[in-house]
């Protein structure tokens, strides 16, 4: 049996271990949990990809002489106005398959994907009813291609807040303080007025490239992801400054 001196030397030679400690999520000043990193930067890249794809397809269709093809306009508007929704839906599906925790960005992506079919119904239904899709009367068609997925994203985001907060009162309060959701609501309200004004001033999408440009101009869906990305950057800088400040005051007196 070891003596008292041997036991003491063994204790001194051991490296102390820290007990497992559960660290609660950081909170804002008002006591709410700090939002998770939403990865809106990925969604912003998807939006730009849709714009480039729509212009490329529109230029190709004009080159082969299909400037006023209804099917061509459907394809061009879908890519220009909803191309990012396909990518964002795949992003949401990828996160779900990986088993990641639900986030606002994921809810946003699912909402945009589910809203994609609305403009197809509006477009082809208007053509069947004889609406002049090139004139003032057809101003709303590019609006739905550009904003129906945004409306779906806005509703999906609100439902995500409802599930997270457990009640409509708290969810609506979070919605009113969420810059991404408010930006989304603002573009939904502003875009139709701009499209109507352009048609009244004489604009008409008589080529596939002009169809793509009109849809891209109306597709302000990149603004909410941009706001979210900027929030991520500010949050990361704030956390970094906090870490540096905490590590600088650890000296022993």
RODO-2510 file (C-alpha; in nm, 4 decimals, decimal comma):
residues 253
     n   res          X          Y          Z
     1     x     0,0000     0,0000     0,0000
     2     x     0,1602     0,3323    -0,1032
     3     x     0,2679     0,5733     0,1663
     4     x     0,1320     0,9207     0,2208
     5     x     0,4270     1,0823     0,0347
     6     x     0,3839     0,8561    -0,2686
     7     x     0,0107     0,9365    -0,2858
     8     x     0,0840     1,3078    -0,2736
     9     x     0,3356     1,2819    -0,5573
    10     x     0,0835     1,0881    -0,7694
    11     x    -0,1794     1,3584    -0,7184
    12     x     0,0692     1,6282    -0,8142
    13     x     0,1592     1,4396    -1,1327
    14     x    -0,2001     1,4106    -1,2517
    15     x    -0,3527     1,6596    -1,4960
    16     x    -0,6782     1,7935    -1,3541
    17     x    -0,9830     1,7319    -1,5695
    18     x    -1,2755     1,9704    -1,6080
    19     x    -1,6241     1,8354    -1,5432
    20     x    -1,8709     1,8342    -1,8314
    21     x    -2,0518     2,1649    -1,8283
    22     x    -2,3564     2,2512    -2,0369
    23     x    -2,3118     2,5933    -2,1891
    24     x    -2,6334     2,7778    -2,2562
    25     x    -2,6695     2,9677    -2,5860
    26     x    -2,5665     3,3346    -2,5711
    27     x    -2,8464     3,5794    -2,5156
    28     x    -2,9199     3,9288    -2,6372
    29     x    -2,9555     4,2155    -2,3977
    30     x    -3,3295     4,1556    -2,3696
    31     x    -3,2808     3,7920    -2,2660
    32     x    -3,3665     3,6295    -2,5966
    33     x    -3,1378     3,3650    -2,7404
    34     x    -2,8920     3,4871    -3,0012
    35     x    -3,0143     3,3659    -3,3443
    36     x    -2,8179     3,0830    -3,5029
    37     x    -2,5938     3,1458    -3,8029
    38     x    -2,8494     3,1457    -4,0837
    39     x    -2,6136     3,0953    -4,3798
    40     x    -2,7984     3,3528    -4,5888
    41     x    -2,4765     3,4090    -4,7820
    42     x    -2,5412     3,0777    -4,9591
    43     x    -2,8887     3,1902    -5,0624
    44     x    -2,7485     3,5146    -5,2033
    45     x    -2,5177     3,3159    -5,4327
    46     x    -2,8170     3,1159    -5,5581
    47     x    -3,0008     3,4353    -5,6538
    48     x    -2,7106     3,5654    -5,8632
    49     x    -2,6850     3,2275    -6,0336
    50     x    -3,0490     3,2499    -6,1419
    51     x    -2,9952     3,5968    -6,2905
    52     x    -2,6968     3,4843    -6,4990
    53     x    -2,8785     3,1716    -6,6155
    54     x    -3,1886     3,3645    -6,7210
    55     x    -2,9918     3,6141    -6,9293
    56     x    -2,7923     3,3353    -7,0946
    57     x    -3,1034     3,1375    -7,1911
    58     x    -3,2810     3,4541    -7,3089
    59     x    -2,9896     3,5490    -7,5322
    60     x    -2,9791     3,1996    -7,6808
    61     x    -3,3537     3,1976    -7,7572
    62     x    -3,3333     3,5409    -7,9221
    63     x    -3,0396     3,4217    -8,1303
    64     x    -3,2387     3,1247    -8,2679
    65     x    -3,5403     3,3473    -8,3475
    66     x    -3,7759     3,2643    -8,0591
    67     x    -3,8146     3,6202    -7,9317
    68     x    -4,1905     3,5901    -7,8636
    69     x    -4,2186     3,2208    -7,7875
    70     x    -4,4594     3,1670    -7,4976
    71     x    -4,2720     2,8573    -7,3868
    72     x    -3,9468     3,0520    -7,4166
    73     x    -4,0817     3,3307    -7,1946
    74     x    -4,1968     3,0735    -6,9412
    75     x    -3,8480     2,9211    -6,9284
    76     x    -3,6679     3,2564    -6,9146
    77     x    -3,8943     3,3980    -6,6449
    78     x    -3,8711     3,0802    -6,4407
    79     x    -3,4909     3,0863    -6,4443
    80     x    -3,4587     3,4640    -6,3959
    81     x    -3,7280     3,4941    -6,1319
    82     x    -3,7260     3,1531    -5,9684
    83     x    -3,3916     2,9949    -6,0532
    84     x    -3,2647     3,0747    -5,7065
    85     x    -3,5706     2,9038    -5,5581
    86     x    -3,4601     2,5739    -5,7092
    87     x    -3,1123     2,6158    -5,5598
    88     x    -3,2533     2,7317    -5,2264
    89     x    -3,4916     2,4364    -5,2141
    90     x    -3,1965     2,2039    -5,2763
    91     x    -3,0101     2,3870    -4,9987
    92     x    -3,3000     2,3290    -4,7587
    93     x    -3,3229     1,9630    -4,8647
    94     x    -2,9473     1,9188    -4,8133
    95     x    -2,9694     2,0575    -4,4604
    96     x    -3,2672     1,8330    -4,3845
    97     x    -3,0874     1,5223    -4,5124
    98     x    -2,7829     1,6111    -4,3024
    99     x    -3,0056     1,6202    -3,9965
   100     x    -2,9167     1,9804    -3,9109
   101     x    -3,1263     2,1876    -3,6745
   102     x    -3,3967     2,3940    -3,8405
   103     x    -3,3012     2,7504    -3,9181
   104     x    -3,4617     3,0616    -4,0630
   105     x    -3,2589     3,0174    -4,3829
   106     x    -3,3877     2,6613    -4,4239
   107     x    -3,7485     2,7706    -4,3677
   108     x    -3,6911     3,0531    -4,6166
   109     x    -3,5667     2,8052    -4,8786
   110     x    -3,8605     2,5666    -4,8352
   111     x    -4,1071     2,8544    -4,8643
   112     x    -3,9548     2,9778    -5,1879
   113     x    -3,9575     2,6309    -5,3415
   114     x    -4,3240     2,5743    -5,2528
   115     x    -4,4231     2,9097    -5,4079
   116     x    -4,2741     2,8325    -5,7501
   117     x    -4,5848     2,6902    -5,9206
   118     x    -4,8063     2,9948    -5,8617
   119     x    -4,6712     3,2122    -6,1484
   120     x    -4,6973     2,9237    -6,3952
   121     x    -5,0705     2,9019    -6,3261
   122     x    -5,1114     3,2804    -6,3454
   123     x    -4,9096     3,3095    -6,6690
   124     x    -5,0758     3,0331    -6,8699
   125     x    -5,4182     3,1146    -6,7301
   126     x    -5,3805     3,4778    -6,8419
   127     x    -5,2759     3,3736    -7,1919
   128     x    -5,5750     3,1387    -7,2201
   129     x    -5,8055     3,4245    -7,1169
   130     x    -5,6604     3,6503    -7,3884
   131     x    -5,4671     3,8962    -7,1690
   132     x    -5,2106     4,1016    -7,3628
   133     x    -4,9017     3,9790    -7,1814
   134     x    -4,6852     4,2394    -7,3602
   135     x    -4,8961     4,5398    -7,2631
   136     x    -4,9925     4,7233    -6,9457
   137     x    -5,2604     4,4640    -6,8643
   138     x    -4,9933     4,1957    -6,8223
   139     x    -4,7737     4,3839    -6,5733
   140     x    -4,8615     4,1426    -6,2926
   141     x    -4,7177     3,8349    -6,4657
   142     x    -4,3485     3,9149    -6,4012
   143     x    -4,4493     4,0171    -6,0493
   144     x    -4,5646     3,6647    -5,9706
   145     x    -4,2556     3,5119    -6,1294
   146     x    -4,0371     3,7382    -5,9184
   147     x    -4,2336     3,7565    -5,5940
   148     x    -4,4517     3,4474    -5,5474
   149     x    -4,1592     3,2551    -5,4029
   150     x    -4,0810     3,5566    -5,1839
   151     x    -4,4374     3,5536    -5,0525
   152     x    -4,4014     3,1822    -4,9791
   153     x    -4,0713     3,2501    -4,8031
   154     x    -4,2275     3,5246    -4,5919
   155     x    -4,5133     3,3029    -4,4781
   156     x    -4,2765     3,0105    -4,4154
   157     x    -4,0466     3,2345    -4,2108
   158     x    -4,3381     3,3545    -3,9991
   159     x    -4,4477     2,9947    -3,9343
   160     x    -4,0904     2,9097    -3,8345
   161     x    -4,0973     3,1914    -3,5781
   162     x    -4,4352     3,0660    -3,4545
   163     x    -4,2948     2,7161    -3,3956
   164     x    -3,9821     2,8474    -3,2274
   165     x    -4,1598     3,0928    -2,9965
   166     x    -4,4653     2,8777    -2,9263
   167     x    -4,7245     3,1509    -2,9785
   168     x    -4,8364     3,4124    -3,2288
   169     x    -4,7781     3,7104    -3,0015
   170     x    -4,4093     3,6371    -2,9500
   171     x    -4,3711     3,5265    -3,3137
   172     x    -4,5142     3,8532    -3,4460
   173     x    -4,2892     4,0438    -3,2080
   174     x    -3,9858     3,8607    -3,3468
   175     x    -4,1142     3,9201    -3,7000
   176     x    -4,1366     4,2953    -3,6372
   177     x    -3,7751     4,2945    -3,5123
   178     x    -3,6405     4,0697    -3,7888
   179     x    -3,4762     4,2835    -4,0564
   180     x    -3,4809     3,9994    -4,3108
   181     x    -3,8560     3,9430    -4,2817
   182     x    -3,9336     4,3151    -4,2908
   183     x    -3,7182     4,3594    -4,6015
   184     x    -3,9025     4,0687    -4,7623
   185     x    -4,2389     4,2307    -4,6890
   186     x    -4,1182     4,5657    -4,8265
   187     x    -4,0095     4,4257    -5,1637
   188     x    -4,3381     4,2361    -5,2004
   189     x    -4,5265     4,5664    -5,1674
   190     x    -4,2939     4,7840    -5,3799
   191     x    -4,2313     4,5627    -5,6856
   192     x    -4,5821     4,5662    -5,8434
   193     x    -4,5893     4,9468    -5,8410
   194     x    -4,2560     4,9574    -6,0236
   195     x    -4,3656     4,7042    -6,2854
   196     x    -4,6894     4,8909    -6,3532
   197     x    -4,5013     5,2204    -6,3891
   198     x    -4,2586     5,0674    -6,6402
   199     x    -4,5411     4,9312    -6,8557
   200     x    -4,7251     5,2652    -6,8430
   201     x    -4,4063     5,4359    -6,9637
   202     x    -4,4009     5,2102    -7,2699
   203     x    -4,1811     4,9163    -7,1784
   204     x    -4,2771     4,5872    -7,3436
   205     x    -4,0910     4,2532    -7,3140
   206     x    -4,0818     4,1804    -7,6871
   207     x    -3,7555     3,9823    -7,6733
   208     x    -3,6421     3,7071    -7,4411
   209     x    -3,3532     3,9188    -7,3107
   210     x    -3,5916     4,2053    -7,2275
   211     x    -3,8213     3,9492    -7,0637
   212     x    -3,5294     3,8322    -6,8515
   213     x    -3,4226     4,1885    -6,7655
   214     x    -3,7773     4,2836    -6,6581
   215     x    -3,7978     3,9771    -6,4364
   216     x    -3,4520     4,0404    -6,2889
   217     x    -3,5371     4,4054    -6,2184
   218     x    -3,8524     4,2922    -6,0380
   219     x    -3,6743     4,0108    -5,8578
   220     x    -3,5570     4,1944    -5,5479
   221     x    -3,5491     3,8636    -5,3622
   222     x    -3,1741     3,9132    -5,3243
   223     x    -3,2324     4,1977    -5,0777
   224     x    -3,3540     3,9862    -4,7811
   225     x    -3,0621     3,7392    -4,8138
   226     x    -2,8242     4,0355    -4,8401
   227     x    -2,9635     4,1823    -4,5190
   228     x    -2,9279     3,8426    -4,3501
   229     x    -2,5706     3,8067    -4,4737
   230     x    -2,4819     4,1526    -4,3410
   231     x    -2,6332     4,0571    -4,0044
   232     x    -2,4175     3,7449    -3,9974
   233     x    -2,1058     3,9499    -4,0626
   234     x    -2,1893     4,2011    -3,7879
   235     x    -2,2676     3,9201    -3,5427
   236     x    -1,9397     3,7431    -3,6225
   237     x    -1,7401     4,0642    -3,5715
   238     x    -1,9190     4,1306    -3,2419
   239     x    -1,8435     3,7789    -3,1159
   240     x    -1,4817     3,8086    -3,2298
   241     x    -1,4386     4,1370    -3,0441
   242     x    -1,5949     3,9804    -2,7344
   243     x    -1,3555     3,6851    -2,7488
   244     x    -1,0559     3,9143    -2,7814
   245     x    -1,1744     4,1307    -2,4934
   246     x    -1,2305     3,8261    -2,2720
   247     x    -0,8882     3,6759    -2,3444
   248     x    -0,7092     4,0037    -2,2755
   249     x    -0,8171     4,0279    -1,9117
   250     x    -0,7041     3,6856    -1,7891
   251     x    -0,3797     3,7849    -1,6166
   252     x    -0,3017     3,6766    -1,2581
   253     x    -0,2469     3,9529    -1,0039
***
